[in-house]
Amino acid sequence: MWESQTRDRRGASSARSGVTGRRQAMRAGLTRNMLRQRLGSGRWRRLQRGAYATFSGPVPRHAELWAALLRAGPGATLSHQTAAELHGLTDRPAEQIHVTVPVTRNPARCGKIPGVIVHRSSRIDLARHPALSPPRTRVEETVLDLVETARDFDEAFAWICRAVGRRRTTVPLLRAAVAARKKMRWRTEITAALADVAEGVHSLLEHRYVTRVERAHGLPHATRQARRRHGARTTYIDNLYDEYGVCVEVDGATAHPAEERWNDVRRDNTNTARGSATLRFGWPEITQRRCESAILVSDTLRDRGWAGSPRSCSPGCPAGQS
């Protein structure tokens, strides 16, 4: 069969999930008439202009991605939310496929590509992963692209936490990627945030506790993700003020399965049995009532020997008066 024999400079069509382009088909010996026959009979299907599925039945996700790449042309690379999908940074594919092409090219001049958002970059050759298929931006470049297009800093920070928390990259690699970019949105804030992630801040809510409760109110610096062993079990405390025996846990979930709730209770009870006081905060306590939470933490710390005093984070903040 022609499909089993077709090979081009990029490899077999099977390597592209059964998707081939018009140029590749012609180069392999298929005539325009043969192409029309295959399309007319339903053996092949047009996925994008000049990109065809050489099979029948449902079109898998990778075939859609390859069709978008072939339509976008030379140098096209999956990026942004689509690269995040392939790298495991998100669990749900975006409705539209994101492709980045060299800045010297503009595929949209020939008409919009259905279901595809095209980005243009002067450094896509450096950003592209050297080996993975289909072509996509490196994890670090993907994260920074998503930072650039985030609605706000909270969303940007969430992408960083997810990438490091899921062990898709590391803080040093992200720092190097930031340094390699001449222009970087929120460069100062992202640099500071990476330092917090390196210390063990694993979520947006944990970051808000550190920046809006602890630092903003002049509280002592806690150890992040402090490791404790209880017999054969190892647990991690979000924020441990070890000198004063105070633990602050941050809970961003609105609800936990019974097993997770029991783990929280067991950890809190174990900390209490070892002489530590545990405070547990959720979204309302850290976002809407952060000043009250700071007072509660400072009072607990002072009861256990802290000689300092909290400060007001803004005019009208009651922490500095406690």
C-alpha positions, -999 to +999 in steps of 0.1 A: +000+000+000+011+036-006+006+045+030+031+018+042+057+030+017+054+067+022+084+083+038+097+119+037+124+139+054+104+139+087+098+102+087+068+079+081+033+092+083+027+066+110+052+086+131+028+115+127-002+095+139-013+087+104-013+123+092+004+134+060+007+167+041+000+174+005+036+181-003+048+150+015+022+129-005+033+144-038+069+139-030+063+103-023+046+098-057+010+104-052-007+124-080-034+150-075-059+127-091-050+099-066-053+123-038-088+133-049-098+097-052-087+088-017-105+119-003-136+112-024-138+076-013-134+084+024-102+065+028-085+098+036-099+128+053-090+165+052-081+177+087-066+210+077-058+226+044-030+205+030-031+180+059-049+146+057-057+117+079-047+085+061-072+064+081-110+062+088-126+063+122-122+087+151-094+112+149-071+110+179-057+140+196-021+136+183-035+135+147-052+168+153-019+182+166+001+170+136-025+184+112-022+218+129+016+216+126+016+206+089-009+234+082+012+260+100+043+250+080+080+248+085+093+254+120+059+252+135+060+240+172+033+232+197+034+257+225+015+274+254-015+254+266-010+227+240+026+221+250+015+222+287-010+194+278+018+173+263+041+179+292+015+169+317+011+204+332-026+203+327-051+175+327-076+189+302-068+198+266-075+234+256-103+239+230-078+255+206-044+243+196-015+267+202+013+267+176+044+290+175+061+297+142+093+317+134+087+354+134+096+355+097+065+335+088+028+343+091+006+313+081-025+334+089-018+355+058-034+326+038-064+326+061-071+316+097-063+281+107-095+265+121-091+256+158-055+269+160-040+300+176-007+310+159+020+327+179+052+341+163+086+341+180+122+350+170+136+324+194+114+294+186+144+274+174+159+277+209+127+271+227+118+239+208+125+206+226+153+189+206+138+154+206+102+151+216+075+144+190+053+161+179+075+191+182+068+212+212+085+239+233+106+228+263+089+226+297+106+257+310+098+277+278+062+265+280+059+277+316+073+311+307+050+314+277+021+307+299+034+333+324+035+359+296-001+352+287-016+348+322-045+369+332-027+379+364+002+371+386-017+345+406-023+325+374+013+329+364+025+316+398+001+287+396+018+275+364+052+276+381+040+257+411+023+231+389+054+225+368+077+221+398+052+203+420+046+177+392+083+173+388+083+184+352+111+208+358+132+224+385+137+259+399+173+262+386+161+253+351+133+279+353+158+305+366+181+298+336+151+301+312+141+335+328+177+348+325+178+337+288+148+359+279+156+396+271+120+406+278+101+389+306+068+400+322+069+402+360+106+394+359+112+407+395+081+390+409+088+357+392+124+357+404+112+362+440+085+336+435+110+310+423+130+316+456+098+308+475+091+277+454+127+265+460+121+268+498+090+246+495+060+268+486+039+244+466+007+262+459-008+296+452-025+297+487+008+288+504+024+316+485-003+340+497+003+329+533+040+336+530+036+370+513+003+383+527+003+369+562+038+361+573+060+387+555+034+415+552+029+414+590+065+410+601+062+375+615+092+352+619+104+331+589+090+296+590+106+265+575+086+253+545+076+217+540+094+207+572+100+170+574+089+151+605+090+113+612+064+096+633+075+060+637+075+046+602+055+076+588+070+107+573+049+139+572+055+174+559+044+206+576+036+235+553+051+261+577+070+252+609+081+278+634+103+252+650+118+274+677+084+281+691+067+248+684+041+263+661+028+247+628+007+265+602-010+243+577-025+257+545-056+239+531-067+252+496-093+225+491-130+232+498-135+196+506-113+165+513-121+128+509-125+111+543-090+096+541-073+129+535-093+146+563-082+118+587-046+123+576-049+160+585-065+152+619-039+126+626-010+150+617-025+177+639-030+154+668+005+140+665+020+175+664-001+184+695+011+153+713+047+164+706+040+198+721+034+218+689+004+240+683-012+236+649-031+264+631-049+255+599-060+281+574-081+280+542-088+305+514-110+328+535-085+331+564-056+339+541-074+361+515-103+378+532-092+377+568-054+377+565-048+403+591-069+384+616-049+353+608-016+371+612-028+382+647-037+346+656-003+334+644+016+361+663-004+356+695+004+318+693+041+326+687+043+351+715+026+326+739+055+303+731+083+327+735+085+350+704+095+384+716+085+403+685+054+421+675+034+420+643+032+451+621+003+466+601+003+456+565-017+486+555-036+516+569-063+502+591-047+468+596-052+459+633-022+436+635+002+464+645-021+473+674-024+438+689 
